[in-house]
Amino acid sequence: MVRKIGELYLCEECELLYKDLSWAEKCEAWCKENISCNLEITKHSVKT
Ligand SMILES: [Zn+2]
């Protein structure tokens, strides 16, 4: 599940944070189907 944390959205599958809900949902969908990360999606994540 994508979780909202303050202003950010967390992909609970890989624990990356996104400013944009749509990217967090794309990430989660990818993470559930694939073991590896998708750089095209993760590059939109927020660096912590
Ligand atoms: Zn993810």
mmCIF file of the protein (N, C-alpha, C, O) and its ligand, coordinates in Angstrom:
data_MODEL
# 
_entry.id   MODEL 
# 
loop_
_entity.id 
_entity.type 
_entity.pdbx_number_of_molecules 
1 polymer     1 
2 non-polymer 1 
# 
_entity_poly.entity_id                      1 
_entity_poly.type                           'polypeptide(L)' 
_entity_poly.nstd_linkage                   no 
_entity_poly.nstd_monomer                   no 
_entity_poly.pdbx_seq_one_letter_code       MVRKIGELYLCEECELLYKDLSWAEKCEAWCKENISCNLEITKHSVKT 
_entity_poly.pdbx_seq_one_letter_code_can   MVRKIGELYLCEECELLYKDLSWAEKCEAWCKENISCNLEITKHSVKT 
_entity_poly.pdbx_strand_id                 A 
# 
loop_
_entity_poly_seq.entity_id 
_entity_poly_seq.num 
_entity_poly_seq.mon_id 
_entity_poly_seq.hetero 
1 1  MET n 
1 2  VAL n 
1 3  ARG n 
1 4  LYS n 
1 5  ILE n 
1 6  GLY n 
1 7  GLU n 
1 8  LEU n 
1 9  TYR n 
1 10 LEU n 
1 11 CYS n 
1 12 GLU n 
1 13 GLU n 
1 14 CYS n 
1 15 GLU n 
1 16 LEU n 
1 17 LEU n 
1 18 TYR n 
1 19 LYS n 
1 20 ASP n 
1 21 LEU n 
1 22 SER n 
1 23 TRP n 
1 24 ALA n 
1 25 GLU n 
1 26 LYS n 
1 27 CYS n 
1 28 GLU n 
1 29 ALA n 
1 30 TRP n 
1 31 CYS n 
1 32 LYS n 
1 33 GLU n 
1 34 ASN n 
1 35 ILE n 
1 36 SER n 
1 37 CYS n 
1 38 ASN n 
1 39 LEU n 
1 40 GLU n 
1 41 ILE n 
1 42 THR n 
1 43 LYS n 
1 44 HIS n 
1 45 SER n 
1 46 VAL n 
1 47 LYS n 
1 48 THR n 
# 
loop_
_struct_asym.id 
_struct_asym.entity_id 
A 1 
B 2 
# 
loop_
_chem_comp.id 
_chem_comp.type 
_chem_comp.mon_nstd_flag 
ALA 'L-peptide linking' y 
ARG 'L-peptide linking' y 
ASN 'L-peptide linking' y 
ASP 'L-peptide linking' y 
CYS 'L-peptide linking' y 
GLU 'L-peptide linking' y 
GLY 'peptide linking'   y 
HIS 'L-peptide linking' y 
ILE 'L-peptide linking' y 
LEU 'L-peptide linking' y 
LYS 'L-peptide linking' y 
MET 'L-peptide linking' y 
SER 'L-peptide linking' y 
THR 'L-peptide linking' y 
TRP 'L-peptide linking' y 
TYR 'L-peptide linking' y 
VAL 'L-peptide linking' y 
ZN  non-polymer         . 
# 
_pdbx_entity_nonpoly.entity_id   2 
_pdbx_entity_nonpoly.name        ? 
_pdbx_entity_nonpoly.comp_id     ZN 
# 
_pdbx_nonpoly_scheme.asym_id         B 
_pdbx_nonpoly_scheme.entity_id       2 
_pdbx_nonpoly_scheme.mon_id          ZN 
_pdbx_nonpoly_scheme.ndb_seq_num     1 
_pdbx_nonpoly_scheme.pdb_seq_num     101 
_pdbx_nonpoly_scheme.auth_seq_num    101 
_pdbx_nonpoly_scheme.pdb_mon_id      ZN 
_pdbx_nonpoly_scheme.auth_mon_id     ZN 
_pdbx_nonpoly_scheme.pdb_strand_id   A 
_pdbx_nonpoly_scheme.pdb_ins_code    . 
# 
loop_
_atom_site.group_PDB 
_atom_site.id 
_atom_site.type_symbol 
_atom_site.label_atom_id 
_atom_site.label_alt_id 
_atom_site.label_comp_id 
_atom_site.label_asym_id 
_atom_site.label_entity_id 
_atom_site.label_seq_id 
_atom_site.pdbx_PDB_ins_code 
_atom_site.Cartn_x 
_atom_site.Cartn_y 
_atom_site.Cartn_z 
_atom_site.occupancy 
_atom_site.B_iso_or_equiv 
_atom_site.pdbx_formal_charge 
_atom_site.auth_seq_id 
_atom_site.auth_comp_id 
_atom_site.auth_asym_id 
_atom_site.auth_atom_id 
_atom_site.pdbx_PDB_model_num 
ATOM   1   N  N  . MET A 1 1  ? 0.839  -1.206 0.000   1.00 0.00 ? 1   MET A N  1 
ATOM   2   C  CA . MET A 1 1  ? 0.000  0.000  0.000   1.00 0.00 ? 1   MET A CA 1 
ATOM   3   C  C  . MET A 1 1  ? 0.873  1.254  0.000   1.00 0.00 ? 1   MET A C  1 
ATOM   4   O  O  . MET A 1 1  ? 1.907  1.299  0.666   1.00 0.00 ? 1   MET A O  1 
ATOM   5   N  N  . VAL A 1 2  ? 0.449  2.269  -0.750  1.00 0.00 ? 2   VAL A N  1 
ATOM   6   C  CA . VAL A 1 2  ? 1.104  3.569  -0.682  1.00 0.00 ? 2   VAL A CA 1 
ATOM   7   C  C  . VAL A 1 2  ? 0.594  4.274  0.565   1.00 0.00 ? 2   VAL A C  1 
ATOM   8   O  O  . VAL A 1 2  ? -0.611 4.361  0.804   1.00 0.00 ? 2   VAL A O  1 
ATOM   9   N  N  . ARG A 1 3  ? 1.528  4.769  1.347   1.00 0.00 ? 3   ARG A N  1 
ATOM   10  C  CA . ARG A 1 3  ? 1.176  5.434  2.594   1.00 0.00 ? 3   ARG A CA 1 
ATOM   11  C  C  . ARG A 1 3  ? 1.554  6.914  2.507   1.00 0.00 ? 3   ARG A C  1 
ATOM   12  O  O  . ARG A 1 3  ? 2.630  7.250  2.010   1.00 0.00 ? 3   ARG A O  1 
ATOM   13  N  N  . LYS A 1 4  ? 0.684  7.794  2.984   1.00 0.00 ? 4   LYS A N  1 
ATOM   14  C  CA . LYS A 1 4  ? 0.985  9.221  2.991   1.00 0.00 ? 4   LYS A CA 1 
ATOM   15  C  C  . LYS A 1 4  ? 1.716  9.560  4.278   1.00 0.00 ? 4   LYS A C  1 
ATOM   16  O  O  . LYS A 1 4  ? 1.252  9.254  5.377   1.00 0.00 ? 4   LYS A O  1 
ATOM   17  N  N  . ILE A 1 5  ? 2.868  10.198 4.118   1.00 0.00 ? 5   ILE A N  1 
ATOM   18  C  CA . ILE A 1 5  ? 3.660  10.621 5.278   1.00 0.00 ? 5   ILE A CA 1 
ATOM   19  C  C  . ILE A 1 5  ? 3.912  12.108 5.138   1.00 0.00 ? 5   ILE A C  1 
ATOM   20  O  O  . ILE A 1 5  ? 4.769  12.532 4.362   1.00 0.00 ? 5   ILE A O  1 
ATOM   21  N  N  . GLY A 1 6  ? 3.174  12.888 5.882   1.00 0.00 ? 6   GLY A N  1 
ATOM   22  C  CA . GLY A 1 6  ? 3.277  14.339 5.743   1.00 0.00 ? 6   GLY A CA 1 
ATOM   23  C  C  . GLY A 1 6  ? 2.919  14.753 4.336   1.00 0.00 ? 6   GLY A C  1 
ATOM   24  O  O  . GLY A 1 6  ? 1.807  14.509 3.867   1.00 0.00 ? 6   GLY A O  1 
ATOM   25  N  N  . GLU A 1 7  ? 3.883  15.392 3.651   1.00 0.00 ? 7   GLU A N  1 
ATOM   26  C  CA . GLU A 1 7  ? 3.661  15.850 2.282   1.00 0.00 ? 7   GLU A CA 1 
ATOM   27  C  C  . GLU A 1 7  ? 4.050  14.782 1.258   1.00 0.00 ? 7   GLU A C  1 
ATOM   28  O  O  . GLU A 1 7  ? 3.881  14.983 0.055   1.00 0.00 ? 7   GLU A O  1 
ATOM   29  N  N  . LEU A 1 8  ? 4.570  13.653 1.734   1.00 0.00 ? 8   LEU A N  1 
ATOM   30  C  CA . LEU A 1 8  ? 5.157  12.666 0.833   1.00 0.00 ? 8   LEU A CA 1 
ATOM   31  C  C  . LEU A 1 8  ? 4.364  11.362 0.824   1.00 0.00 ? 8   LEU A C  1 
ATOM   32  O  O  . LEU A 1 8  ? 3.553  11.092 1.709   1.00 0.00 ? 8   LEU A O  1 
ATOM   33  N  N  . TYR A 1 9  ? 4.633  10.557 -0.222  1.00 0.00 ? 9   TYR A N  1 
ATOM   34  C  CA . TYR A 1 9  ? 3.971  9.264  -0.360  1.00 0.00 ? 9   TYR A CA 1 
ATOM   35  C  C  . TYR A 1 9  ? 5.020  8.171  -0.347  1.00 0.00 ? 9   TYR A C  1 
ATOM   36  O  O  . TYR A 1 9  ? 6.016  8.246  -1.066  1.00 0.00 ? 9   TYR A O  1 
ATOM   37  N  N  . LEU A 1 10 ? 4.793  7.155  0.473   1.00 0.00 ? 10  LEU A N  1 
ATOM   38  C  CA . LEU A 1 10 ? 5.749  6.071  0.644   1.00 0.00 ? 10  LEU A CA 1 
ATOM   39  C  C  . LEU A 1 10 ? 5.283  4.815  -0.068  1.00 0.00 ? 10  LEU A C  1 
ATOM   40  O  O  . LEU A 1 10 ? 4.159  4.354  0.132   1.00 0.00 ? 10  LEU A O  1 
ATOM   41  N  N  . CYS A 1 11 ? 6.162  4.262  -0.907  1.00 0.00 ? 11  CYS A N  1 
ATOM   42  C  CA . CYS A 1 11 ? 5.933  2.925  -1.446  1.00 0.00 ? 11  CYS A CA 1 
ATOM   43  C  C  . CYS A 1 11 ? 6.377  1.939  -0.381  1.00 0.00 ? 11  CYS A C  1 
ATOM   44  O  O  . CYS A 1 11 ? 7.566  1.844  -0.078  1.00 0.00 ? 11  CYS A O  1 
ATOM   45  N  N  . GLU A 1 12 ? 5.448  1.217  0.178   1.00 0.00 ? 12  GLU A N  1 
ATOM   46  C  CA . GLU A 1 12 ? 5.799  0.311  1.281   1.00 0.00 ? 12  GLU A CA 1 
ATOM   47  C  C  . GLU A 1 12 ? 6.554  -0.921 0.792   1.00 0.00 ? 12  GLU A C  1 
ATOM   48  O  O  . GLU A 1 12 ? 7.169  -1.628 1.590   1.00 0.00 ? 12  GLU A O  1 
ATOM   49  N  N  . GLU A 1 13 ? 6.512  -1.180 -0.501  1.00 0.00 ? 13  GLU A N  1 
ATOM   50  C  CA . GLU A 1 13 ? 7.239  -2.330 -1.046  1.00 0.00 ? 13  GLU A CA 1 
ATOM   51  C  C  . GLU A 1 13 ? 8.751  -2.096 -1.000  1.00 0.00 ? 13  GLU A C  1 
ATOM   52  O  O  . GLU A 1 13 ? 9.510  -2.992 -0.631  1.00 0.00 ? 13  GLU A O  1 
ATOM   53  N  N  . CYS A 1 14 ? 9.175  -0.911 -1.368  1.00 0.00 ? 14  CYS A N  1 
ATOM   54  C  CA . CYS A 1 14 ? 10.619 -0.628 -1.421  1.00 0.00 ? 14  CYS A CA 1 
ATOM   55  C  C  . CYS A 1 14 ? 11.024 0.520  -0.513  1.00 0.00 ? 14  CYS A C  1 
ATOM   56  O  O  . CYS A 1 14 ? 12.210 0.830  -0.396  1.00 0.00 ? 14  CYS A O  1 
ATOM   57  N  N  . GLU A 1 15 ? 10.048 1.158  0.134   1.00 0.00 ? 15  GLU A N  1 
ATOM   58  C  CA . GLU A 1 15 ? 10.287 2.215  1.108   1.00 0.00 ? 15  GLU A CA 1 
ATOM   59  C  C  . GLU A 1 15 ? 10.907 3.467  0.511   1.00 0.00 ? 15  GLU A C  1 
ATOM   60  O  O  . GLU A 1 15 ? 11.617 4.202  1.198   1.00 0.00 ? 15  GLU A O  1 
ATOM   61  N  N  . LEU A 1 16 ? 10.640 3.713  -0.770  1.00 0.00 ? 16  LEU A N  1 
ATOM   62  C  CA . LEU A 1 16 ? 11.045 4.990  -1.360  1.00 0.00 ? 16  LEU A CA 1 
ATOM   63  C  C  . LEU A 1 16 ? 9.916  5.999  -1.173  1.00 0.00 ? 16  LEU A C  1 
ATOM   64  O  O  . LEU A 1 16 ? 8.739  5.641  -1.139  1.00 0.00 ? 16  LEU A O  1 
ATOM   65  N  N  . LEU A 1 17 ? 10.301 7.260  -1.053  1.00 0.00 ? 17  LEU A N  1 
ATOM   66  C  CA . LEU A 1 17 ? 9.338  8.342  -0.859  1.00 0.00 ? 17  LEU A CA 1 
ATOM   67  C  C  . LEU A 1 17 ? 9.176  9.149  -2.142  1.00 0.00 ? 17  LEU A C  1 
ATOM   68  O  O  . LEU A 1 17 ? 10.143 9.402  -2.861  1.00 0.00 ? 17  LEU A O  1 
ATOM   69  N  N  . TYR A 1 18 ? 7.940  9.547  -2.415  1.00 0.00 ? 18  TYR A N  1 
ATOM   70  C  CA . TYR A 1 18 ? 7.627  10.360 -3.589  1.00 0.00 ? 18  TYR A CA 1 
ATOM   71  C  C  . TYR A 1 18 ? 6.800  11.572 -3.187  1.00 0.00 ? 18  TYR A C  1 
ATOM   72  O  O  . TYR A 1 18 ? 5.976  11.515 -2.274  1.00 0.00 ? 18  TYR A O  1 
ATOM   73  N  N  . LYS A 1 19 ? 7.044  12.677 -3.900  1.00 0.00 ? 19  LYS A N  1 
ATOM   74  C  CA . LYS A 1 19 ? 6.216  13.865 -3.682  1.00 0.00 ? 19  LYS A CA 1 
ATOM   75  C  C  . LYS A 1 19 ? 4.864  13.700 -4.359  1.00 0.00 ? 19  LYS A C  1 
ATOM   76  O  O  . LYS A 1 19 ? 3.866  14.303 -3.962  1.00 0.00 ? 19  LYS A O  1 
ATOM   77  N  N  . ASP A 1 20 ? 4.863  12.860 -5.398  1.00 0.00 ? 20  ASP A N  1 
ATOM   78  C  CA . ASP A 1 20 ? 3.702  12.732 -6.266  1.00 0.00 ? 20  ASP A CA 1 
ATOM   79  C  C  . ASP A 1 20 ? 3.040  11.367 -6.039  1.00 0.00 ? 20  ASP A C  1 
ATOM   80  O  O  . ASP A 1 20 ? 3.688  10.329 -6.171  1.00 0.00 ? 20  ASP A O  1 
ATOM   81  N  N  . LEU A 1 21 ? 1.770  11.377 -5.702  1.00 0.00 ? 21  LEU A N  1 
ATOM   82  C  CA . LEU A 1 21 ? 1.065  10.117 -5.445  1.00 0.00 ? 21  LEU A CA 1 
ATOM   83  C  C  . LEU A 1 21 ? 1.096  9.186  -6.652  1.00 0.00 ? 21  LEU A C  1 
ATOM   84  O  O  . LEU A 1 21 ? 1.229  7.972  -6.498  1.00 0.00 ? 21  LEU A O  1 
ATOM   85  N  N  . SER A 1 22 ? 0.974  9.752  -7.853  1.00 0.00 ? 22  SER A N  1 
ATOM   86  C  CA . SER A 1 22 ? 0.927  8.899  -9.043  1.00 0.00 ? 22  SER A CA 1 
ATOM   87  C  C  . SER A 1 22 ? 2.231  8.128  -9.232  1.00 0.00 ? 22  SER A C  1 
ATOM   88  O  O  . SER A 1 22 ? 2.210  6.985  -9.689  1.00 0.00 ? 22  SER A O  1 
ATOM   89  N  N  . TRP A 1 23 ? 3.378  8.746  -8.883  1.00 0.00 ? 23  TRP A N  1 
ATOM   90  C  CA . TRP A 1 23 ? 4.654  8.025  -8.983  1.00 0.00 ? 23  TRP A CA 1 
ATOM   91  C  C  . TRP A 1 23 ? 4.755  6.950  -7.915  1.00 0.00 ? 23  TRP A C  1 
ATOM   92  O  O  . TRP A 1 23 ? 5.266  5.861  -8.176  1.00 0.00 ? 23  TRP A O  1 
ATOM   93  N  N  . ALA A 1 24 ? 4.280  7.239  -6.734  1.00 0.00 ? 24  ALA A N  1 
ATOM   94  C  CA . ALA A 1 24 ? 4.304  6.241  -5.660  1.00 0.00 ? 24  ALA A CA 1 
ATOM   95  C  C  . ALA A 1 24 ? 3.463  5.021  -6.039  1.00 0.00 ? 24  ALA A C  1 
ATOM   96  O  O  . ALA A 1 24 ? 3.832  3.883  -5.751  1.00 0.00 ? 24  ALA A O  1 
ATOM   97  N  N  . GLU A 1 25 ? 2.328  5.279  -6.690  1.00 0.00 ? 25  GLU A N  1 
ATOM   98  C  CA . GLU A 1 25 ? 1.468  4.166  -7.119  1.00 0.00 ? 25  GLU A CA 1 
ATOM   99  C  C  . GLU A 1 25 ? 2.118  3.365  -8.241  1.00 0.00 ? 25  GLU A C  1 
ATOM   100 O  O  . GLU A 1 25 ? 2.021  2.138  -8.273  1.00 0.00 ? 25  GLU A O  1 
ATOM   101 N  N  . LYS A 1 26 ? 2.788  4.069  -9.170  1.00 0.00 ? 26  LYS A N  1 
ATOM   102 C  CA . LYS A 1 26 ? 3.507  3.367  -10.241 1.00 0.00 ? 26  LYS A CA 1 
ATOM   103 C  C  . LYS A 1 26 ? 4.624  2.513  -9.658  1.00 0.00 ? 26  LYS A C  1 
ATOM   104 O  O  . LYS A 1 26 ? 4.838  1.375  -10.076 1.00 0.00 ? 26  LYS A O  1 
ATOM   105 N  N  . CYS A 1 27 ? 5.332  3.078  -8.689  1.00 0.00 ? 27  CYS A N  1 
ATOM   106 C  CA . CYS A 1 27 ? 6.425  2.362  -8.042  1.00 0.00 ? 27  CYS A CA 1 
ATOM   107 C  C  . CYS A 1 27 ? 5.895  1.114  -7.353  1.00 0.00 ? 27  CYS A C  1 
ATOM   108 O  O  . CYS A 1 27 ? 6.456  0.029  -7.505  1.00 0.00 ? 27  CYS A O  1 
ATOM   109 N  N  . GLU A 1 28 ? 4.836  1.263  -6.613  1.00 0.00 ? 28  GLU A N  1 
ATOM   110 C  CA . GLU A 1 28 ? 4.273  0.132  -5.885  1.00 0.00 ? 28  GLU A CA 1 
ATOM   111 C  C  . GLU A 1 28 ? 3.833  -0.972 -6.836  1.00 0.00 ? 28  GLU A C  1 
ATOM   112 O  O  . GLU A 1 28 ? 4.077  -2.152 -6.584  1.00 0.00 ? 28  GLU A O  1 
ATOM   113 N  N  . ALA A 1 29 ? 3.184  -0.584 -7.928  1.00 0.00 ? 29  ALA A N  1 
ATOM   114 C  CA . ALA A 1 29 ? 2.730  -1.565 -8.908  1.00 0.00 ? 29  ALA A CA 1 
ATOM   115 C  C  . ALA A 1 29 ? 3.920  -2.318 -9.501  1.00 0.00 ? 29  ALA A C  1 
ATOM   116 O  O  . ALA A 1 29 ? 3.874  -3.536 -9.679  1.00 0.00 ? 29  ALA A O  1 
ATOM   117 N  N  . TRP A 1 30 ? 4.985  -1.572 -9.805  1.00 0.00 ? 30  TRP A N  1 
ATOM   118 C  CA . TRP A 1 30 ? 6.194  -2.195 -10.338 1.00 0.00 ? 30  TRP A CA 1 
ATOM   119 C  C  . TRP A 1 30 ? 6.820  -3.122 -9.294  1.00 0.00 ? 30  TRP A C  1 
ATOM   120 O  O  . TRP A 1 30 ? 7.160  -4.265 -9.597  1.00 0.00 ? 30  TRP A O  1 
ATOM   121 N  N  . CYS A 1 31 ? 6.967  -2.630 -8.083  1.00 0.00 ? 31  CYS A N  1 
ATOM   122 C  CA . CYS A 1 31 ? 7.632  -3.384 -7.014  1.00 0.00 ? 31  CYS A CA 1 
ATOM   123 C  C  . CYS A 1 31 ? 6.916  -4.703 -6.729  1.00 0.00 ? 31  CYS A C  1 
ATOM   124 O  O  . CYS A 1 31 ? 7.562  -5.705 -6.424  1.00 0.00 ? 31  CYS A O  1 
ATOM   125 N  N  . LYS A 1 32 ? 5.601  -4.708 -6.827  1.00 0.00 ? 32  LYS A N  1 
ATOM   126 C  CA . LYS A 1 32 ? 4.846  -5.919 -6.537  1.00 0.00 ? 32  LYS A CA 1 
ATOM   127 C  C  . LYS A 1 32 ? 5.059  -6.983 -7.607  1.00 0.00 ? 32  LYS A C  1 
ATOM   128 O  O  . LYS A 1 32 ? 5.031  -8.179 -7.318  1.00 0.00 ? 32  LYS A O  1 
ATOM   129 N  N  . GLU A 1 33 ? 5.272  -6.538 -8.852  1.00 0.00 ? 33  GLU A N  1 
ATOM   130 C  CA . GLU A 1 33 ? 5.397  -7.480 -9.956  1.00 0.00 ? 33  GLU A CA 1 
ATOM   131 C  C  . GLU A 1 33 ? 6.827  -7.856 -10.264 1.00 0.00 ? 33  GLU A C  1 
ATOM   132 O  O  . GLU A 1 33 ? 7.089  -8.890 -10.878 1.00 0.00 ? 33  GLU A O  1 
ATOM   133 N  N  . ASN A 1 34 ? 7.768  -7.001 -9.831  1.00 0.00 ? 34  ASN A N  1 
ATOM   134 C  CA . ASN A 1 34 ? 9.169  -7.201 -10.164 1.00 0.00 ? 34  ASN A CA 1 
ATOM   135 C  C  . ASN A 1 34 ? 10.000 -7.152 -8.895  1.00 0.00 ? 34  ASN A C  1 
ATOM   136 O  O  . ASN A 1 34 ? 9.676  -6.434 -7.949  1.00 0.00 ? 34  ASN A O  1 
ATOM   137 N  N  . ILE A 1 35 ? 11.075 -7.925 -8.891  1.00 0.00 ? 35  ILE A N  1 
ATOM   138 C  CA . ILE A 1 35 ? 11.970 -7.897 -7.744  1.00 0.00 ? 35  ILE A CA 1 
ATOM   139 C  C  . ILE A 1 35 ? 12.889 -6.681 -7.819  1.00 0.00 ? 35  ILE A C  1 
ATOM   140 O  O  . ILE A 1 35 ? 13.256 -6.104 -6.796  1.00 0.00 ? 35  ILE A O  1 
ATOM   141 N  N  . SER A 1 36 ? 13.251 -6.303 -9.027  1.00 0.00 ? 36  SER A N  1 
ATOM   142 C  CA . SER A 1 36 ? 14.193 -5.196 -9.204  1.00 0.00 ? 36  SER A CA 1 
ATOM   143 C  C  . SER A 1 36 ? 13.464 -3.860 -9.236  1.00 0.00 ? 36  SER A C  1 
ATOM   144 O  O  . SER A 1 36 ? 12.245 -3.793 -9.392  1.00 0.00 ? 36  SER A O  1 
ATOM   145 N  N  . CYS A 1 37 ? 14.261 -2.788 -9.082  1.00 0.00 ? 37  CYS A N  1 
ATOM   146 C  CA . CYS A 1 37 ? 13.715 -1.445 -9.160  1.00 0.00 ? 37  CYS A CA 1 
ATOM   147 C  C  . CYS A 1 37 ? 13.715 -0.963 -10.604 1.00 0.00 ? 37  CYS A C  1 
ATOM   148 O  O  . CYS A 1 37 ? 14.529 -1.405 -11.414 1.00 0.00 ? 37  CYS A O  1 
ATOM   149 N  N  . ASN A 1 38 ? 12.814 -0.072 -10.916 1.00 0.00 ? 38  ASN A N  1 
ATOM   150 C  CA . ASN A 1 38 ? 12.738 0.550  -12.226 1.00 0.00 ? 38  ASN A CA 1 
ATOM   151 C  C  . ASN A 1 38 ? 13.310 1.958  -12.114 1.00 0.00 ? 38  ASN A C  1 
ATOM   152 O  O  . ASN A 1 38 ? 12.703 2.837  -11.503 1.00 0.00 ? 38  ASN A O  1 
ATOM   153 N  N  . LEU A 1 39 ? 14.485 2.165  -12.710 1.00 0.00 ? 39  LEU A N  1 
ATOM   154 C  CA . LEU A 1 39 ? 15.163 3.457  -12.596 1.00 0.00 ? 39  LEU A CA 1 
ATOM   155 C  C  . LEU A 1 39 ? 14.302 4.596  -13.124 1.00 0.00 ? 39  LEU A C  1 
ATOM   156 O  O  . LEU A 1 39 ? 14.361 5.711  -12.607 1.00 0.00 ? 39  LEU A O  1 
ATOM   157 N  N  . GLU A 1 40 ? 13.509 4.322  -14.143 1.00 0.00 ? 40  GLU A N  1 
ATOM   158 C  CA . GLU A 1 40 ? 12.638 5.357  -14.714 1.00 0.00 ? 40  GLU A CA 1 
ATOM   159 C  C  . GLU A 1 40 ? 11.602 5.837  -13.690 1.00 0.00 ? 40  GLU A C  1 
ATOM   160 O  O  . GLU A 1 40 ? 11.118 6.966  -13.775 1.00 0.00 ? 40  GLU A O  1 
ATOM   161 N  N  . ILE A 1 41 ? 11.270 4.991  -12.740 1.00 0.00 ? 41  ILE A N  1 
ATOM   162 C  CA . ILE A 1 41 ? 10.322 5.369  -11.681 1.00 0.00 ? 41  ILE A CA 1 
ATOM   163 C  C  . ILE A 1 41 ? 11.085 5.910  -10.475 1.00 0.00 ? 41  ILE A C  1 
ATOM   164 O  O  . ILE A 1 41 ? 10.736 6.960  -9.934  1.00 0.00 ? 41  ILE A O  1 
ATOM   165 N  N  . THR A 1 42 ? 12.125 5.193  -10.057 1.00 0.00 ? 42  THR A N  1 
ATOM   166 C  CA . THR A 1 42 ? 12.806 5.565  -8.803  1.00 0.00 ? 42  THR A CA 1 
ATOM   167 C  C  . THR A 1 42 ? 13.538 6.907  -8.921  1.00 0.00 ? 42  THR A C  1 
ATOM   168 O  O  . THR A 1 42 ? 13.818 7.548  -7.908  1.00 0.00 ? 42  THR A O  1 
ATOM   169 N  N  . LYS A 1 43 ? 13.845 7.332  -10.141 1.00 0.00 ? 43  LYS A N  1 
ATOM   170 C  CA . LYS A 1 43 ? 14.512 8.637  -10.278 1.00 0.00 ? 43  LYS A CA 1 
ATOM   171 C  C  . LYS A 1 43 ? 13.574 9.783  -9.869  1.00 0.00 ? 43  LYS A C  1 
ATOM   172 O  O  . LYS A 1 43 ? 14.026 10.905 -9.641  1.00 0.00 ? 43  LYS A O  1 
ATOM   173 N  N  . HIS A 1 44 ? 12.288 9.501  -9.780  1.00 0.00 ? 44  HIS A N  1 
ATOM   174 C  CA . HIS A 1 44 ? 11.335 10.510 -9.325  1.00 0.00 ? 44  HIS A CA 1 
ATOM   175 C  C  . HIS A 1 44 ? 11.167 10.504 -7.801  1.00 0.00 ? 44  HIS A C  1 
ATOM   176 O  O  . HIS A 1 44 ? 10.435 11.328 -7.252  1.00 0.00 ? 44  HIS A O  1 
ATOM   177 N  N  . SER A 1 45 ? 11.835 9.588  -7.132  1.00 0.00 ? 45  SER A N  1 
ATOM   178 C  CA . SER A 1 45 ? 11.693 9.515  -5.685  1.00 0.00 ? 45  SER A CA 1 
ATOM   179 C  C  . SER A 1 45 ? 12.422 10.680 -5.020  1.00 0.00 ? 45  SER A C  1 
ATOM   180 O  O  . SER A 1 45 ? 13.285 11.322 -5.618  1.00 0.00 ? 45  SER A O  1 
ATOM   181 N  N  . VAL A 1 46 ? 12.053 10.929 -3.775  1.00 0.00 ? 46  VAL A N  1 
ATOM   182 C  CA . VAL A 1 46 ? 12.671 12.000 -2.984  1.00 0.00 ? 46  VAL A CA 1 
ATOM   183 C  C  . VAL A 1 46 ? 13.898 11.428 -2.291  1.00 0.00 ? 46  VAL A C  1 
ATOM   184 O  O  . VAL A 1 46 ? 13.825 10.403 -1.614  1.00 0.00 ? 46  VAL A O  1 
ATOM   185 N  N  . LYS A 1 47 ? 15.007 12.095 -2.469  1.00 0.00 ? 47  LYS A N  1 
ATOM   186 C  CA . LYS A 1 47 ? 16.238 11.636 -1.790  1.00 0.00 ? 47  LYS A CA 1 
ATOM   187 C  C  . LYS A 1 47 ? 16.165 11.994 -0.315  1.00 0.00 ? 47  LYS A C  1 
ATOM   188 O  O  . LYS A 1 47 ? 15.827 13.118 0.054   1.00 0.00 ? 47  LYS A O  1 
ATOM   189 N  N  . THR A 1 48 ? 16.490 11.018 0.516   1.00 0.00 ? 48  THR A N  1 
ATOM   190 C  CA . THR A 1 48 ? 16.417 11.266 1.972   1.00 0.00 ? 48  THR A CA 1 
ATOM   191 C  C  . THR A 1 48 ? 17.812 11.319 2.579   1.00 0.00 ? 48  THR A C  1 
ATOM   192 O  O  . THR A 1 48 ? 17.953 11.518 3.786   1.00 0.00 ? 48  THR A O  1 
HETATM 193 ZN ZN . ZN  B 2 .  ? 8.487  0.866  -4.760  1.00 0.00 2 101 ZN  A ZN 1 
# 
